[in-house]
Structure formats: C-alpha cells, structure tokens
Amino acid sequence: MIQNIAGHENPLVTVVLLNWNGQRLLAQFLPALLRTTYSPIEIVVADNGSTDNSIHFLESEYPQVRILKWSENLGFTVGNNSALPYISSPYFVLLNTDVEVTPGWLDGMVKIMQGFPEVAAIQPKILSWGEPDKFEYAGAAGGFLDYLAFPFCRGRVFQHLETDVGQYDETCEIAWASGACILLRKSVVEEHGLFEPSFFAHMEEIDLCWRLRNHGHKILCFPFSVVYHVGGGTLSKENPKKTYLNFRNSLMTLLLNLPAHQLIPKIFIRMILDAVYTAKEVLNGKFYLISLMFNAHIHFYQHVPYLLKQRKKYYPNGVPKKLPNTGILNKLMIVQHFILGVNSFKEVAGLINYQINKNK
C-alpha cells in the first residue's frame, strides 16, 4: 500500500525521449517538459537516425538537452535499450515525444520509488491530448491482462475509452505500465533487461513488466501524476505495420513469460482467436489482414529457437511455475466485452486481485 513519503533527498532522474523525425513534436512538447517542477532532472534525446531537422533544432534551441545519435532507426526497443549505458541516475523515464507532461508529474512517482524498493516501474494517469477528459488508449490509468494475456486498462477496454471523472484516482498495483511514460528503477532493469530487442515496437512494455513481475517486483500506476498523450505519433492505430507487430509480439510475449505447462495450450488458443478475428474483419472488407496475420505467425514460428534462448537468458532459473496473480483477470475479456457488454474496468474490477490506496 502506498502512503505519503517524506525525508528523502531528491535523486537525479533522467528522462529519455526517443526521437525519429519528430522535430514538430519536440517543438510542441519539450517546453512543458522543461517546466517540470522536480529537480534534479536530466533530459536526453536518443535520436533514431532522423533525417529531418531534429538534431539541428535541438542543438540550436535546447542546448541543455543531451543528444544521443544513432546512425539508423533502431526501433523503439533497441533505440531505448541503446540509451541505457548512458544513464547514470538511479531512476529514468522513457517518455514518448508526443506526450505533454504537467509541472508536477514526476514528484510523486519518484517518492514512491524512494520509499518502496520492491517497486520497479510506475506510470502516471495518461489522458488523451486531443480529448483531455478521456483516458488515452496506451495505458490510461494502468494496464491489466486477462487469462490469455489480452491487455486492457483502467479506463480502456479494447477500443472503448472512458471519460475520466476521478473514478480511478487510486494508486494501485498493475500488470503493466505504458511505454508512453514509464519511470523505471535502473538497477532492476540492469539485472533483468530492458526491452526484448526483436519486438522492434509495440507490446514491449507488457513483456518487460511481465518479466519484472515474474522476478518478484511490483508495477504501479500513480494517477495523481497526469500526462496527456497524442497517440499514434509514429504509427496510427490502423497502420498495417502496427497490426502486424501486435499479432507477432503478442505471441512472442507469451512464449517468453508463461510457465512451461501453460505455453502450448495458451499459445494455441491465441492462434485460433487471431484467425477468428481476421476472418471477422475480412467479412468487413479488410482483406489485407490475412497476409498480416499469416506473416506474423510465420515469423513467430521461425523465431521460436531464438525466443527460447532469450527466455533462458531472462530466466536463468526457469520461469516461475506460478505467475503473479495481481492485475490478472482470470476470464476472457473478449467474452466480457463482446458478448456480455462490459465497457469499463469497474465492471470487472471485482474479479481482479489488486491493491489500491487513495493517498497521494
């Protein structure tokens, strides 16, 4: 349970923004980040081989920002992983360039890190930049998983986004924190790894948080910290590449983190559900999904040997036979939503084991 914490000197926090041809977003959202009340803070832009004017813009307009330059677009995973050796602070934030922070967004999250060593990652409440009264798709007020590891959030069930009226203003333990804005404990990440490189982008934060939880650490949402996310700044929700990555990376996440006895049955069911979803969408004219799903599954099959090697690397003593049950709905959210009409987290909250605390 989270309580007020006092008496700690502020540690340095590094905020890492991964940029790829995002000069417009940097110009729009860096000023708010520089108004952060927390101190000391270091801002680092890891540039993923941008071909626009991003580097010159930062060097001329924001000389206080440290720039790391990659020679090519390494993707979200490797791009962020490559910045880790350059971080000397005990805590660091991975922040999307299309996120607008509020002045006090960082203070409370750092206090929790200082007071609770078992906490490895924290996310704020993430609202929509375009519709500030609504939760944003990528994280909302904290991420959860159902029986087959389909993700949903406090404030977001599939495509249904709730209006924020304070209904989730409670700090709680969650299953995963959003990669759009996540505060991480560096020592834990150094021990267990940051993002799985082969993901490239999408669902990598779910894999990371699952791994950290399997190793006994906790993931929290601190909703008294608020940020606003544009969403789709790099790839829109309808982008075919994003759909492909979601199909593929979802299966990879299961193989990397499930106990051995659950691997075959759960992956098999997920494959069937992927086929059912694709067939349903094809009836709506989305024929391109056939090749996306097929290619995603073929890539997964081909890389099973590599993924098993990575699984052993992340879990030298084997994946725990019993998964952490906090933040897990032991039912299928697709049934709850599409058949039973569940549109809000509140409607299934009673079926989920998670601790809450209303103290700021």
C-alpha positions as CSV (number, residue, x, y, z in Angstrom):
1,M,0.0,0.0,0.0
2,I,1.3,3.5,-0.9
3,Q,1.5,6.2,1.7
4,N,2.9,9.7,1.9
5,I,6.7,9.6,1.9
6,A,8.9,12.4,3.3
7,G,12.5,12.9,4.3
8,H,14.3,11.8,1.2
9,E,16.7,13.9,-0.8
10,N,15.8,14.1,-4.4
11,P,17.9,11.8,-6.6
12,L,18.7,12.6,-10.2
13,V,16.2,11.4,-12.7
14,T,17.0,11.0,-16.4
15,V,14.1,11.5,-18.9
16,V,14.8,9.8,-22.2
17,L,12.9,10.8,-25.3
18,L,13.3,8.5,-28.3
19,N,13.0,10.7,-31.5
20,W,12.6,9.7,-35.1
21,N,11.9,12.7,-37.4
22,G,9.9,14.3,-34.7
23,Q,11.1,17.9,-34.8
24,R,7.4,19.1,-34.7
25,L,6.6,17.1,-31.6
26,L,9.8,18.2,-29.9
27,A,9.0,21.8,-30.6
28,Q,5.5,21.3,-29.3
29,F,6.1,19.3,-26.1
30,L,9.7,20.0,-24.9
31,P,8.7,23.3,-23.3
32,A,6.2,21.6,-21.0
33,L,8.9,19.0,-20.0
34,L,11.3,21.8,-19.2
35,R,8.7,23.3,-16.8
36,T,8.9,20.1,-14.7
37,T,9.0,21.1,-11.0
38,Y,11.0,18.1,-9.9
39,S,14.8,18.6,-9.6
40,P,17.4,17.4,-10.4
41,I,16.3,16.2,-13.8
42,E,18.3,15.4,-17.0
43,I,16.7,15.4,-20.4
44,V,18.2,13.1,-23.0
45,V,17.0,12.8,-26.6
46,A,18.0,9.5,-28.2
47,D,17.8,10.1,-32.0
48,N,16.9,7.1,-34.1
49,G,18.7,8.2,-37.3
50,S,16.3,11.2,-38.0
51,T,16.5,12.7,-41.5
52,D,14.6,15.8,-40.6
53,N,16.0,18.9,-38.8
54,S,15.6,17.4,-35.3
55,I,19.3,17.4,-34.4
56,H,20.0,21.0,-35.6
57,F,16.8,22.2,-33.9
58,L,17.8,20.7,-30.5
59,E,21.3,21.9,-30.7
60,S,20.3,25.5,-31.5
61,E,17.1,25.8,-29.4
62,Y,17.7,23.5,-26.5
63,P,21.5,23.3,-25.7
64,Q,20.6,22.0,-22.2
65,V,19.3,18.7,-23.7
66,R,21.8,15.9,-24.1
67,I,21.6,14.2,-27.5
68,L,22.5,10.6,-28.3
69,K,22.7,9.9,-32.0
70,W,22.0,6.5,-33.6
71,S,23.0,6.0,-37.2
72,E,19.7,4.4,-38.2
73,N,16.2,3.8,-37.0
74,L,16.7,1.0,-34.4
75,G,13.0,0.9,-33.5
76,F,11.5,1.6,-30.1
77,T,13.1,-1.4,-28.4
78,V,16.8,-1.2,-29.4
79,G,16.6,2.6,-29.7
80,N,15.7,2.9,-26.0
81,N,18.0,-0.1,-25.0
82,S,20.9,1.7,-26.5
83,A,20.5,4.7,-24.3
84,L,20.7,2.6,-21.1
85,P,24.6,2.7,-20.8
86,Y,24.5,6.5,-21.0
87,I,22.2,6.8,-17.9
88,S,23.9,7.3,-14.6
89,S,20.8,8.2,-12.5
90,P,19.1,5.6,-10.2
91,Y,15.8,6.2,-12.0
92,F,14.9,7.0,-15.5
93,V,11.8,7.8,-17.5
94,L,11.0,6.6,-21.0
95,L,8.8,9.3,-22.4
96,N,7.2,9.4,-25.9
97,T,7.8,12.6,-27.8
98,D,4.1,13.1,-28.3
99,V,3.4,13.3,-24.5
100,E,2.7,16.6,-22.8
101,V,3.5,16.5,-19.1
102,T,2.1,18.6,-16.3
103,P,4.5,20.5,-14.0
104,G,4.3,18.2,-11.0
105,W,4.1,14.9,-13.0
106,L,7.3,13.4,-11.6
107,D,7.5,14.3,-7.9
108,G,5.1,11.7,-6.5
109,M,6.4,8.8,-8.6
110,V,9.9,9.4,-7.5
111,K,8.9,9.5,-3.9
112,I,7.3,6.0,-4.3
113,M,10.5,4.7,-5.8
114,Q,12.5,6.1,-2.9
115,G,10.2,4.6,-0.3
116,F,9.4,1.2,-1.8
117,P,12.4,-0.7,-3.2
118,E,10.1,-3.6,-4.4
119,V,8.6,-1.2,-7.0
120,A,10.4,-1.5,-10.3
121,A,8.2,0.7,-12.6
122,I,5.5,3.3,-12.3
123,Q,3.2,5.0,-14.8
124,P,1.1,8.2,-14.4
125,K,-2.5,8.6,-15.4
126,I,-2.5,9.0,-19.2
127,L,-5.2,11.1,-20.7
128,S,-5.9,12.0,-24.3
129,W,-4.2,15.1,-25.6
130,G,-7.0,15.6,-28.1
131,E,-9.8,14.9,-25.7
132,P,-8.4,15.8,-22.3
133,D,-11.4,14.5,-20.4
134,K,-10.9,11.0,-21.7
135,F,-8.4,8.3,-21.0
136,E,-5.8,7.6,-23.7
137,Y,-5.6,4.2,-25.3
138,A,-1.9,3.5,-24.5
139,G,-2.0,2.9,-20.7
140,A,-4.9,5.0,-19.4
141,A,-4.9,4.5,-15.6
142,G,-2.8,1.3,-15.6
143,G,-2.6,-1.9,-17.6
144,F,-4.1,-5.3,-16.8
145,L,-4.2,-8.7,-18.5
146,D,-6.8,-11.3,-18.9
147,Y,-6.5,-15.1,-18.8
148,L,-4.9,-15.2,-22.3
149,A,-2.8,-12.0,-21.7
150,F,-5.1,-9.8,-23.8
151,P,-4.3,-6.3,-22.4
152,F,-6.8,-3.8,-21.1
153,C,-6.7,-0.8,-18.8
154,R,-8.4,1.1,-16.0
155,G,-10.2,3.5,-18.4
156,R,-9.9,1.5,-21.6
157,V,-11.4,-1.8,-22.7
158,F,-10.4,-2.7,-26.3
159,Q,-11.4,0.4,-28.3
160,H,-13.8,1.8,-25.7
161,L,-12.3,4.8,-23.8
162,E,-13.9,6.1,-20.6
163,T,-14.3,9.7,-19.6
164,D,-12.1,10.5,-16.6
165,V,-14.2,11.7,-13.7
166,G,-11.8,10.6,-11.0
167,Q,-13.1,7.0,-10.8
168,Y,-9.6,5.6,-10.9
169,D,-7.8,8.2,-8.7
170,E,-6.3,5.4,-6.6
171,T,-2.7,4.3,-6.6
172,C,-2.7,0.6,-7.3
173,E,-0.5,-2.3,-8.4
174,I,-1.0,-3.2,-12.1
175,A,0.1,-5.9,-14.5
176,W,1.9,-3.5,-16.9
177,A,2.8,0.2,-17.3
178,S,2.6,2.1,-20.5
179,G,5.8,2.6,-22.5
180,A,4.4,6.1,-23.4
181,C,5.5,7.3,-20.0
182,I,7.2,4.9,-17.6
183,L,9.5,5.5,-14.7
184,L,12.0,2.7,-14.1
185,R,14.4,1.6,-11.4
186,K,17.7,1.3,-13.3
187,S,19.3,-1.4,-11.0
188,V,16.4,-3.7,-11.7
189,V,16.5,-3.1,-15.4
190,E,20.2,-3.7,-15.5
191,E,19.7,-7.0,-13.7
192,H,16.7,-8.3,-15.8
193,G,17.0,-6.4,-19.1
194,L,15.0,-3.6,-20.7
195,F,13.1,-4.3,-23.9
196,E,13.4,-7.6,-25.9
197,P,15.2,-6.3,-29.0
198,S,13.3,-8.4,-31.5
199,F,10.0,-6.7,-30.7
200,F,11.1,-3.5,-32.6
201,A,8.0,-1.7,-31.3
202,H,4.6,-2.4,-29.6
203,M,3.8,-4.6,-26.6
204,E,7.4,-4.4,-25.5
205,E,6.4,-2.8,-22.2
206,I,3.9,-5.6,-21.5
207,D,6.8,-8.1,-22.0
208,L,9.1,-6.1,-19.8
209,C,6.6,-5.6,-16.9
210,W,5.6,-9.3,-17.0
211,R,9.3,-10.2,-16.7
212,L,9.9,-7.9,-13.8
213,R,6.8,-9.2,-12.0
214,N,7.9,-12.8,-12.6
215,H,11.1,-11.8,-10.8
216,G,9.2,-10.5,-7.8
217,H,9.0,-6.8,-8.5
218,K,5.9,-4.6,-8.5
219,I,4.5,-2.3,-11.2
220,L,2.3,0.6,-10.1
221,C,0.0,3.3,-11.5
222,F,0.2,6.7,-9.7
223,P,-2.8,8.6,-11.0
224,F,-2.1,11.8,-9.1
225,S,0.6,12.3,-11.8
226,V,-1.1,13.3,-15.0
227,V,0.2,13.5,-18.6
228,Y,-1.5,13.9,-22.0
229,H,-0.7,11.6,-24.9
230,V,-1.4,12.4,-28.5
231,G,-1.1,8.7,-29.5
232,G,-0.3,7.3,-33.0
233,G,2.5,9.9,-33.3
234,T,4.7,7.3,-35.2
235,L,2.2,4.6,-36.3
236,S,-1.6,5.1,-36.3
237,K,-3.9,2.5,-34.8
238,E,-4.9,1.4,-38.3
239,N,-1.4,1.2,-39.7
240,P,-0.8,-2.3,-41.2
241,K,2.8,-2.5,-39.7
242,K,1.4,-1.8,-36.2
243,T,-1.3,-4.5,-36.7
244,Y,1.4,-7.0,-37.8
245,L,3.6,-6.1,-34.8
246,N,0.7,-6.6,-32.4
247,F,-0.1,-10.1,-33.9
248,R,3.5,-11.1,-33.7
249,N,4.6,-9.6,-30.5
250,S,1.6,-10.9,-28.6
251,L,2.7,-14.5,-29.3
252,M,6.3,-13.7,-28.5
253,T,5.3,-12.2,-25.1
254,L,3.5,-15.5,-24.2
255,L,6.5,-17.7,-25.2
256,L,8.9,-15.5,-23.3
257,N,7.0,-15.3,-20.0
258,L,4.4,-18.1,-19.5
259,P,5.2,-21.1,-17.3
260,A,6.2,-24.1,-19.4
261,H,3.0,-26.0,-18.7
262,Q,0.9,-23.1,-20.0
263,L,2.8,-22.5,-23.2
264,I,1.2,-24.9,-25.7
265,P,-2.5,-24.5,-24.6
266,K,-2.5,-20.7,-24.3
267,I,-0.5,-20.0,-27.5
268,F,-2.7,-22.5,-29.4
269,I,-5.9,-20.7,-28.2
270,R,-4.4,-17.3,-29.1
271,M,-3.6,-18.5,-32.6
272,I,-7.2,-19.7,-33.1
273,L,-8.5,-16.4,-31.8
274,D,-6.2,-14.5,-34.2
275,A,-7.7,-16.5,-37.1
276,V,-11.3,-15.8,-35.9
277,Y,-10.6,-12.1,-35.5
278,T,-9.0,-12.0,-39.0
279,A,-12.0,-13.9,-40.6
280,K,-14.4,-11.4,-38.9
281,E,-12.5,-8.4,-40.2
282,V,-12.2,-9.9,-43.7
283,L,-16.0,-10.0,-43.8
284,N,-15.8,-6.2,-43.3
285,G,-13.6,-5.9,-46.3
286,K,-10.2,-5.9,-44.5
287,F,-8.6,-8.5,-46.8
288,Y,-5.1,-7.2,-46.0
289,L,-5.3,-8.7,-42.5
290,I,-4.9,-12.2,-44.0
291,S,-1.4,-11.6,-45.1
292,L,-0.6,-9.6,-41.9
293,M,-1.7,-12.4,-39.6
294,F,-0.1,-15.1,-41.7
295,N,3.3,-13.3,-41.9
296,A,3.2,-12.5,-38.2
297,H,2.6,-16.2,-37.3
298,I,5.2,-17.4,-39.7
299,H,7.8,-15.0,-38.2
300,F,6.9,-16.3,-34.8
301,Y,7.3,-20.0,-35.8
302,Q,10.7,-19.2,-37.4
303,H,12.0,-17.4,-34.3
304,V,10.9,-19.9,-31.7
305,P,14.5,-21.2,-31.2
306,Y,15.8,-17.6,-30.7
307,L,12.9,-16.8,-28.3
308,L,13.6,-19.9,-26.2
309,K,17.2,-18.8,-26.0
310,Q,16.1,-15.3,-24.8
311,R,13.7,-16.9,-22.4
312,K,16.6,-18.8,-20.8
313,K,18.6,-15.6,-20.7
314,Y,15.8,-13.7,-18.9
315,Y,15.0,-16.6,-16.6
316,P,18.3,-18.4,-15.8
317,N,16.4,-20.5,-13.1
318,G,13.4,-21.0,-15.3
319,V,10.0,-19.1,-15.5
320,P,8.2,-19.5,-12.1
321,K,5.5,-22.2,-12.3
322,K,3.0,-19.9,-10.6
323,L,2.5,-16.4,-12.1
324,P,1.8,-13.3,-10.1
325,N,-2.0,-13.0,-9.9
326,T,-2.2,-9.3,-9.1
327,G,-3.6,-7.4,-12.1
328,I,-4.9,-10.5,-13.8
329,L,-8.5,-11.2,-14.8
330,N,-8.9,-15.0,-14.9
331,K,-11.5,-14.7,-17.6
332,L,-11.5,-13.8,-21.2
333,M,-12.0,-10.1,-21.8
334,I,-13.2,-10.7,-25.3
335,V,-16.1,-12.6,-23.9
336,Q,-16.7,-10.0,-21.2
337,H,-16.7,-7.1,-23.8
338,F,-18.1,-8.5,-27.0
339,I,-20.7,-10.9,-25.5
340,L,-21.5,-9.6,-22.1
341,G,-21.2,-5.9,-23.0
342,V,-18.5,-4.9,-20.5
343,N,-17.2,-1.4,-21.4
344,S,-15.5,-0.3,-18.3
345,F,-12.9,-1.6,-15.9
346,K,-15.2,-1.0,-13.0
347,E,-17.5,-3.8,-14.3
348,V,-14.8,-6.4,-13.9
349,A,-12.7,-4.9,-11.1
350,G,-14.3,-7.1,-8.5
351,L,-12.9,-10.2,-10.4
352,I,-9.3,-8.9,-10.3
353,N,-6.9,-9.1,-7.3
354,Y,-5.2,-5.8,-7.0
355,Q,-4.5,-3.4,-4.1
356,I,-5.5,0.2,-4.1
357,N,-4.7,3.2,-2.0
358,K,-6.2,6.7,-2.3
359,N,-3.4,8.5,-0.5
360,K,-1.4,10.9,-2.7
